[in-house]
Amino acid sequence: MHNSPYRPGELPLVLSGRQAERSTAREALGRVTTFGEFGGPPICFFGPRGYGKTSLMRAIEQDAEQAQLTSLWLSCAKGGSLLVDLSERLMADPHLKVTGGSVQAGLPGFRASVDLKHIADDRNNPLVVGALTEILRRATKAADRGLVLFIDEIHAADRTELAVLLNAVQILAGDRDPVPAAVFLAGLPSTPTHLTRAATFGERSTFLEIGGLDREDQHTALTATSERDGVGWMPDAAIPILDHADGYPHFLQLFGDHTWRQAPEGTRTLTANHAEAGIAAARTAISTIYATRWKTASPQERELLRAIADGGGQAQRSDIAAELGISSSALSVARERLIDKGLIKPAGHGTLTFTIPGFADYIQTAAGS
């Protein structure tokens, strides 16, 4: 069939699960709408790519808009400027009407003007924190009921600029006059460390790890998506897809999409035969994902990946070091780089695991060991 509703790589039509995370977000939004105060420390969703962090934030953005709050969304990029993007977006948003030019900021006995167009050039200047604080304060006052800031890919933000943002948020949260605003962030597994290194009180953020979906939520996401187009699933058809997706939302989208495309036009019920054909068709796309991740790893990093694969996809750091014949501390650089790349993540004290299912098998077969 054409026009698949599963749309791999795009926002899902049905966001299943994440009830606890959305509940935490609604509490923060409730503080803004009900009491007109700051929504608490920044709420930071972190986890590997493909687990639905952006989809979750978009759902929260819809909740904010339904509550008549003004939302502002931006996404960080390596080499970009968080401060410039944020200040320009705040000034350009027609709902906020924040005047541009410059902002006066300073200390007792000394004041200076910060040019907003070149705010990143002076990011090491303490006055920039005051400037950004004032911009956010003006934006919040201009918003009808409150301002909600969403920043995706926060792990890519320059650490100095991130420190400026965290300091500004900290100041607003402690304002004598309540500031009706909330801040949501999302990034890779390295994000908590990145925030804490940028500013010590970054550790006060509410960190929520976004992991795999349980089988019930997977089943809901799979079947509710097709039901929007009047297409159901036979009871046994979804089982192999849930097994192969193993809780990974992106793979669930891929299997759903290929299963949909294997069915003849006009099909009203997807069967186990459709699912088996869809799983087989999706393997090429999944193999490409594995190969791309493998190619991003350096020779030293590949040795660490092989050691984890030898452990079945999860291994203790000490065991990895022993297998490679090096000290545990010698693994640190490769470990941090692989976490930053989103290929592995910590899984308990001293344990490392892959961020997507099936990668261990790929390394031991297609990539060699």
N, C-alpha and C positions, 0 to 999 in steps of 0.2 A: 504494500500500500504506500501511497505517497503522503506527504505532509505529516511526517512523524511528530507526535507531540512531545517526544522525549528530549530532543534538542541537546545532544551532548556538548558540553563546553559552555552552554548558556544557562541562564537562570531557570530553574525548574518551574513548571507550571503549578506543581503541588509541592509545598515544603512540608515534609513529614518529620515528626519527632521534634527534638530541640525544645520540648516544653519547659524544662527547667531553665534553660538559657533565656527563653522569651519571657518567662515569669520574672526573672531577675531584671530584665530590661524594662518590663512594664512597671515594676516597682520604682525604678529610677525615673521613668517618664511621669509616673503618678506624683512623685515629689515635686516635679516641675509644674504640672497642671493643677494639682490640688492645693499646694502650699506656696507656689511661686518661688521655690528655692532651688538651689543647685542640686542636681540629681545624685550627688555622691561622687566618690572617686571614679576616674575613667573606667569603663567596663571594656576589657580587652579580650577578644576571642582569638585564640591561637591554635594552630594545628597545621598539618601538611596541606598541600594544594589538593583540590578535588573533594574536600570533605564538606564544603558548603558554608564556609565562613561568610563569603560575600552574599550568598543567598539569604543567610540568616540576618545579616545587617539590612538587606533590602526589605525583608519582612518587618523588621523593627522600624525602618524608615516609614513604611506604610502605617504602622501603628501610631507613629508620631504625627503623621499628617492627618490621620483620622481624629487625633486629639487636638487638631488645629495648631500644632506646633510648627515652626519654620525649620526645615531641614536643610543642611548644607553638606554636600558629599564631595570628597576628593580622594584621589588615589596617589600614593607616593610612587616615585620611580627612582632607580639608581641614577645619580648625577643630577636629579632635579632639585628644586628648592621647595621644601614644605612651607617655609615662611612666605615666600613670594606667592605660591599658589593659593595659600590660605587667605592672605591679605587681599589679593586681587579678587578672589571669589567672594569674599565678604563685601567688598566695595562694589562688585558688579551685580550682585543679587538685587533685583528690583524690589523684592519684598523687604529688604533690610534698609536700603537707602543710606548706606554708610558713606559719608563724604570722603573723598580721596585727598590727595596732597600729602600732608605730613601730620604727625602726631607729636604733641609736646609731652615729654616725659622727663623725669629727673629725680634728683635727690634733694633733701633740704639744703638750700643755699646754692644749688646748681641745677639748671634746666637746659635741655637741648632738644632740638627737633630731629625726628627720625623720618627720612624720606621713605614712604611706604614702597615705592617702586624699587628701591635699592636696599630693602630691609635685610636681605640675606648677606649683603656685603659687610654689615656691621653686626653679624650674629654673635660675635664674641663680646660685644659691648653690652654691659648690664642694662643700659637704657632700652635696648630692644625688647627686653621682657616687659618693661612698662608700656612700651608702644603697643605690643601685641595685646597686652591685657586691656588697654584702652580701646583698641579696635574691637575686641570681643565684647567688651562692656557696652560699647555703642550699638553693636549689632544686636545684642540681647535686648536692649531697651527699644530698638526699632522693631523687633519681632512682635507680633500680636500677642501671643501667649507665652512664648519662650523659644529658645534656640536649641536645636539638637545638632551636634557636629559628628559626622561620620567620616573616619579616615581609614581607608583600606590600604593594605600593603605597607603598614607602618614600619615593618622591619627594614624597608628600603630607605627610610628617612635618614638624613645626615644626623649624627648623634648630637652635635652642637645645636642644630636647629630644633631637634626633638626636645632637648633640655629647655630651650626657650618656651616651647609650647607647654611642657609639663609645669614649668614655673608659673606661667601665666594662668593655667588652669588651677593651680594650687592657690594662687592669690584670689582668683574669683570665688573659689569655694569658701574662702575665709572672709569675704567681704561682709562688712557690717550690714549693708543693705543687701538683702537676699537677691541672688542672681538666678533667674529662671533659665537654667541651661543644663544640658547633659552632654557627655562625650562618650562616644563608642569608637573603639579601635579594633583592627583585625590584622593578623600577620602570621608568619610562619612559626614553627616551634621555637625558633631562637628569639622571638619577640620579648618574652618576659626578661631575659637577660639583657637585651638591647635597651629596654626601657629603664631597667635598674641601673645600668652603667651610664645612661644619659643623665639621670638624676636619682639620687638615693631614694627620694620619696616616690619614685616611679614604682617601687615595690608595693606601695599602698594601693595600686590599681587593683581592681577586681579581675583576676585572671581566670578565664573559663576555657578549658581545653575542649576543642571540638574533635571528637573521635568518630568512629564508625557508627552506623545505625544498627539497632537490633533488628531481628528478623521481622517483628511485627511492623516496625516503622518502614523497613524496606518493602514489605508486601503492600503496605498502604500507599507508599510513593509509586510503586510499580502499577498497581491496579487503578488507583484513583486518577492517575494521569490519563490512562486510556479511556476511562469511563467518561471523561469530559467530552470525548468524541463518540460516545455510545458503543465502545468496544470493551468486552469483558475478557476474562481469563478463565480457562478451565482450572479446577482446583489443583491439578498436578502440574500444570504448565509453568507456574511461577517458581516451583521448588528448585530446579536446577539453576535458574538465574540467581536466586538468593544465595545458593551455595557458591557459585562462581564469583559473585560480586563481593561476598564476604564482608558486607557492611560498608563498602566503599561507594559513596554516592555517584562518583563519576563513572565507575564501571557499571553501576546499575542503570545509568542513563544510556551507556553504550549498548548494553545487552537489550534493554527495552527498545532502543531505536532500531537495532538490527533485526530483532524479532518482528517488530512492526513491519519492516520492509520485506520480510520473507513471506508475509501473508498476502494472498491475492486481494485485489481491489474489491471492496465491499464486504470483507470478512467482518463478522460481528463478534466472533469469539476466537481468541488466540489459544492454540493447543500446544501440547508438549512437543509435537513435531515442529511447529513454528519456532518454539523456544530453542530446540536443539540446533536448528538451522541458523537461528540468530546468534547463538553462542559461537558456533563455528565461524560465522562471517565476521564476528567482532574480534576474533583472535588477531587478525592482521593489525587492526588499529591498536590493540593492547600491546602487541609485540613492538610496535613503533614507539609507544610510550616507554617501554622498558629499555629499548635500544637508545633512545634519546637520553634517558637518565644515565645509562651506563657510560655514554660518550662524554658526558659532562664531568665525569670523575677522572682525576689524575691517576697515574700508575700507583702511587702510594695509597690513594683513597680506594682504588679498586681492590687492593690487598685487604683492606679493612672490610670492604663489602663482601668479598669472598669468604672471609672468616665468619661473618655474621650468617651468610648463606649456609656455610658448613654446619652451623648450629641450628639449622632449620628455620632461619629467619629471625632468630632472637638469640642473643649471646651476652654473657657477662664480659665486661671490659677486661677483667683479669684473664679470662679464658682466651680472649682475642689476642691479648699481648703475648700470652704463652705460646699460642699457635704460630704467631709471627716471629717469635724469638726476640721480642723487644720489651722494654719496660712499659708499664701502664701509662706513665707520664708521657712517653714518646708518642702515644696515640692522640694526644690532645689536639694537635693542629689538624690532622686529618678528620678527627671526630667533629670538631667545630665547623670545619668547612662543609662536611657532608650534612650536618644539621642545618647550616645556613642555606645549602642548596635544596633542602627539603627531601633528601633521599633517605635519611634515617632520623630517628627521634629517640629520646630517652624513654625507657619503659620500666620505671622503678629504679631503685638505687643500684647504680653501676651496670644497668642492663641497657643494651641498644637493640633496636628493632627497625625493620623497614617501614616506610610510610604507606606503601601500597601492597595489597595482597599479590602473591604470585611472583614477586621479584626474586625471591630466593631460588625458585625453580628455574627462572630465566638465567640467572647467573651461573647455575650449575650445569645448564644444558647449552643454550645458545651462546652465552658469553664465555663458557669454559670455566674451569676451576683449577 
